[in-house]
Amino acid sequence: MLTLDSRNFHGWGYRRVVVSALESQTVASTLQSDSTPQHEEEATAQGEQEAGAMSMVEREFAYTTRMISTNLSNFSAWHNRSKLIPRLLYERSASSIMRRQLLDDEFGLVRRGLWTDPYDQSLWFYHDYLMSIISSSVPAEAAIVLDLTDEDRRERLRGERDSIEEMLEGAEDCKWIYQALLQCTAQYLDLAVKAKNGDPKHSVPDPEVKNNMRVWLEQLKTLDPLRMGRWDDLHNALQL
């Protein structure tokens, strides 16, 4: 099915069901083969070990990479990738260095796609996912990097904002760019305020940043007037 329609979310959903069944098959067969009370504990332990050996996370992660490289606009592949990452890191017993490298790799992958086609909604949704998991409020089980500091976050947000702003050249009518710029900048300002309150050496970014945000928001209102209520709410939320 996915060969014929690589973006079919029903196909991707059923694939997850099948993979889960295949992974759990070893445990079930092991427990059934020796279910006597005296061997129950040994059978359970063996089943867990074999289940680890049966894990298909690495193969499924590689499959999403292959499907994305074939079609960058495959939202279902990007979504499945986001669901695999926490388990992938757990099963790799990933160190902090490995986790940071994966985060860099994922940002790099989606950024290359965005430079190819900044109008692709699927890419921006995955970028939004990556932006959300660098937040200090993200649960540990969903985070890619567990020991990000606020300075790490500010550095990442500065880099993303600069990269996204460069995309505007030649794509001034792309609303996704303005949304991402507002998101990056809002997150950065929240961290800057937090840093200022905690450490006098830090300061809130120049007021010109707020002016830029107003310009970006006005562009959104022009490009997508049907969501005017949403943009007005965003205006109020950002205190612009």
Long-range contacts (C-beta under 8 A, 24 or more apart in sequence): 2-67, 6-67, 6-70, 6-71, 6-74, 6-76, 6-77, 7-71, 7-73, 7-74, 7-75, 7-76, 7-77, 8-76, 9-75, 9-76, 9-79, 11-76, 12-76, 12-77, 12-79, 12-80, 15-80, 16-80, 16-83, 19-56, 19-60, 22-54, 22-56, 23-51, 23-54, 23-55, 23-56, 24-51, 25-54, 26-50, 26-51, 26-53, 26-54, 27-51, 52-91, 55-91, 57-84, 57-87, 57-88, 57-91, 58-88, 58-91, 60-84, 61-85, 61-88, 68-109, 68-113, 72-113, 72-116, 72-117, 72-120, 72-122, 72-123, 73-117, 73-120, 73-121, 73-122, 73-123, 74-122, 75-121, 75-122, 75-125, 78-122, 78-123, 78-125, 78-126, 78-129, 79-125, 79-126, 81-126, 82-126, 82-129, 85-144, 86-141, 86-142, 86-143, 86-144, 89-144, 96-145, 96-146, 96-147, 99-144, 99-145, 99-146, 100-145, 102-144, 103-130, 103-134, 103-144, 103-145, 106-130, 106-144, 107-156, 107-160, 111-163, 114-164, 114-167, 115-167, 118-167, 118-171, 118-174, 118-176, 118-177, 119-171, 119-174, 119-176, 121-176, 124-176, 124-179, 124-180, 127-180, 128-180, 128-183, 131-160, 131-180, 131-183, 131-184, 131-187, 135-187, 150-191, 150-194, 150-195, 153-187, 153-191, 154-188, 154-191, 154-192, 154-195, 157-184, 157-185, 157-187, 157-188, 157-191, 158-188, 160-184, 161-185, 161-188, 172-219, 173-223, 175-219, 175-220, 175-223, 175-224, 178-216, 178-217, 178-219, 178-220, 178-223, 179-220, 181-212, 181-213, 181-216, 182-213, 182-216, 182-217, 182-220, 182-234, 182-238, 185-209, 185-212, 185-213, 186-213, 186-238, 210-240, 213-238, 213-240, 214-240
